[in-house]
């Protein structure tokens, strides 16, 4: 039984590690799938709601 050339184990490990690192990098961003502008808009709305809530609490 003759086999074709097999990939080097070092190369396989390198590819696996690159995939793992790219997956973890996506997780750090929040993973919500929003663009930067959409995320900024959402955060702005959240902060406005918090400020209104604090103003009501202070009165």
BAVEX-963213 format. One line per field, with one value per atom (N, C-alpha, C): residue in one letter; atom name; x, y, z. Coordinates in Angstrom, 2 decimals. Example, Ala and Ser with C-alpha at 12.3 -4.5 7.8 and 13.67 -1.06 7.14 Angstrom:
residuo c(a; a; a; s; s; s)
atomo c(N; CA; C; N; CA; C)
X c(13.19; 12.30; 13.20; 12.85; 13.67; 12.90)
Y c(-5.69; -4.50; -3.30; -2.25; -1.06; 0.03)
Z c(7.80; 7.80; 7.80; 7.08; 7.14; 7.87)
//
This chain:
residuo c(x; x; x; x; x; x; x; x; x; x; x; x; x; x; x; x; x; x; x; x; x; x; x; x; x; x; x; x; x; x; x; x; x; x; x; x; x; x; x; x; x; x; x; x; x; x; x; x; x; x; x; x; x; x; x; x; x; x; x; x; x; x; x; x; x; x; x; x; x; x; x; x; x; x; x; x; x; x; x; x; x; x; x; x; x; x; x; x; x; x; x; x; x; x; x; x; x; x; x; x; x; x; x; x; x; x; x; x; x; x; x; x; x; x; x; x; x; x; x; x; x; x; x; x; x; x; x; x; x; x; x; x; x; x; x; x; x; x; x; x; x; x; x; x; x; x; x; x; x; x; x; x; x; x; x; x; x; x; x; x; x; x; x; x; x; x; x; x; x; x; x; x; x; x; x; x; x)
atomo c(N; CA; C; N; CA; C; N; CA; C; N; CA; C; N; CA; C; N; CA; C; N; CA; C; N; CA; C; N; CA; C; N; CA; C; N; CA; C; N; CA; C; N; CA; C; N; CA; C; N; CA; C; N; CA; C; N; CA; C; N; CA; C; N; CA; C; N; CA; C; N; CA; C; N; CA; C; N; CA; C; N; CA; C; N; CA; C; N; CA; C; N; CA; C; N; CA; C; N; CA; C; N; CA; C; N; CA; C; N; CA; C; N; CA; C; N; CA; C; N; CA; C; N; CA; C; N; CA; C; N; CA; C; N; CA; C; N; CA; C; N; CA; C; N; CA; C; N; CA; C; N; CA; C; N; CA; C; N; CA; C; N; CA; C; N; CA; C; N; CA; C; N; CA; C; N; CA; C; N; CA; C; N; CA; C; N; CA; C; N; CA; C; N; CA; C; N; CA; C; N; CA; C; N; CA; C)
X c(0.84; 0.00; 0.88; 0.78; 1.58; 0.70; 1.24; 0.50; 1.15; 0.34; 0.87; 1.62; 2.21; 2.93; 1.97; 2.39; 1.55; 2.00; 1.08; 1.48; 2.35; 3.26; 4.16; 3.35; 3.67; 2.95; 3.12; 4.28; 4.52; 3.57; 3.37; 2.46; 1.02; 0.61; -0.75; -0.94; 0.05; -0.04; -0.11; 0.65; 0.64; -0.73; -1.33; -2.66; -3.70; -3.62; -4.58; -4.46; -3.23; -2.99; -3.48; -3.28; -3.76; -5.28; -5.95; -7.41; -7.89; -7.22; -7.59; -7.42; -6.32; -6.08; -7.10; -7.46; -8.44; -9.81; -10.16; -11.44; -11.48; -10.38; -10.37; -10.36; -9.76; -9.75; -11.17; -11.96; -13.35; -14.14; -13.87; -14.58; -14.29; -13.08; -12.73; -13.47; -13.84; -14.53; -15.96; -16.44; -17.83; -18.66; -18.29; -18.97; -20.41; -20.81; -22.20; -22.43; -21.38; -21.53; -21.90; -21.82; -22.18; -20.97; -21.22; -20.14; -19.77; -18.66; -18.21; -19.25; -19.84; -20.83; -22.09; -22.53; -23.73; -23.48; -22.29; -21.94; -21.89; -21.34; -21.25; -22.65; -23.54; -24.92; -25.61; -25.45; -26.08; -25.55; -24.23; -23.63; -24.10; -24.25; -24.72; -26.14; -26.99; -28.37; -28.38; -27.55; -27.48; -27.04; -26.03; -25.55; -26.61; -27.37; -28.43; -29.50; -29.85; -30.84; -30.33; -29.06; -28.49; -28.50; -28.17; -28.16; -29.56; -30.57; -31.95; -32.36; -31.97; -32.31; -31.66; -30.41; -29.71; -30.35; -30.79; -31.44; -32.74; -33.51; -34.76; -34.47; -33.43; -33.06; -32.63; -31.94; -31.44; -32.53; -33.67; -34.73; -35.64)
Y c(-1.19; 0.00; 1.24; 2.01; 3.23; 4.42; 5.29; 6.50; 7.70; 8.71; 9.95; 10.71; 11.81; 12.61; 13.13; 13.02; 13.46; 14.84; 15.66; 17.00; 16.89; 17.79; 17.83; 18.15; 17.47; 17.70; 19.14; 19.70; 21.09; 22.03; 21.76; 22.59; 22.45; 21.23; 21.01; 21.75; 21.67; 22.35; 23.86; 24.38; 25.82; 26.27; 25.50; 25.85; 25.80; 24.77; 24.63; 25.81; 26.20; 27.31; 28.63; 28.85; 30.08; 30.17; 29.06; 29.05; 29.33; 28.73; 28.92; 30.39; 31.01; 32.41; 33.32; 33.04; 33.89; 33.75; 32.55; 32.35; 33.11; 33.09; 33.79; 35.30; 35.78; 37.22; 37.70; 36.91; 37.28; 37.35; 36.48; 36.47; 37.71; 38.23; 39.42; 40.65; 40.69; 41.87; 41.97; 40.98; 41.00; 40.02; 39.73; 38.73; 39.07; 40.35; 40.71; 40.92; 40.92; 41.03; 42.42; 43.43; 44.79; 45.51; 46.43; 47.28; 48.28; 48.95; 49.92; 51.03; 51.50; 52.58; 52.11; 50.89; 50.37; 50.16; 49.69; 49.48; 50.81; 51.83; 53.17; 53.73; 53.55; 54.02; 53.31; 52.00; 51.22; 51.65; 51.84; 52.25; 53.65; 54.52; 55.88; 55.85; 55.04; 54.92; 54.36; 53.39; 52.79; 53.82; 54.62; 55.64; 56.71; 57.10; 58.08; 57.53; 56.27; 55.66; 55.64; 55.33; 55.30; 56.69; 57.72; 59.09; 59.52; 59.20; 59.54; 58.85; 57.61; 56.84; 57.47; 57.91; 58.55; 59.89; 60.64; 61.93; 61.72; 60.71; 60.42; 59.97; 59.22; 58.71; 59.85; 60.85; 61.98; 62.94; 62.95; 63.92; 63.42)
Z c(0.00; 0.00; 0.00; -1.05; -1.14; -0.85; -0.03; 0.33; -0.35; -0.56; -1.12; -0.04; -0.41; 0.59; 1.65; 2.88; 3.99; 4.45; 4.93; 5.40; 6.65; 6.74; 7.89; 9.15; 10.24; 11.50; 11.99; 11.74; 12.15; 11.42; 10.12; 9.32; 9.81; 10.13; 10.65; 11.98; 12.85; 14.14; 13.95; 12.99; 12.72; 12.24; 11.33; 10.82; 11.93; 12.76; 13.85; 14.83; 15.13; 16.05; 15.47; 14.17; 13.53; 13.60; 13.36; 13.42; 14.84; 15.81; 17.21; 17.61; 17.18; 17.51; 16.85; 15.61; 14.93; 15.57; 16.02; 16.70; 18.01; 18.77; 20.05; 19.84; 18.77; 18.48; 18.20; 17.52; 17.25; 18.55; 19.46; 20.74; 21.56; 21.48; 22.26; 21.79; 20.52; 19.99; 20.48; 21.13; 21.57; 20.79; 19.59; 18.81; 18.46; 18.56; 18.28; 16.79; 15.99; 14.55; 14.06; 14.91; 14.51; 13.94; 13.05; 12.54; 13.64; 13.44; 14.44; 14.62; 13.52; 13.60; 14.34; 14.04; 14.70; 16.19; 16.54; 17.95; 18.68; 18.03; 18.63; 18.88; 17.92; 18.06; 19.23; 19.30; 20.37; 21.73; 21.83; 23.10; 23.50; 22.51; 22.78; 23.36; 22.77; 23.27; 24.68; 24.94; 26.28; 27.31; 26.97; 27.90; 28.16; 27.14; 27.33; 28.27; 28.12; 29.01; 30.44; 30.63; 31.98; 32.60; 31.79; 32.31; 32.73; 31.92; 32.27; 33.56; 33.70; 34.90; 36.14; 36.01; 37.13; 37.48; 36.46; 36.72; 37.49; 37.10; 37.82; 39.25; 39.41; 40.73; 41.66; 41.09; 41.88; 42.32; 41.65; 41.98; 43.06)
//
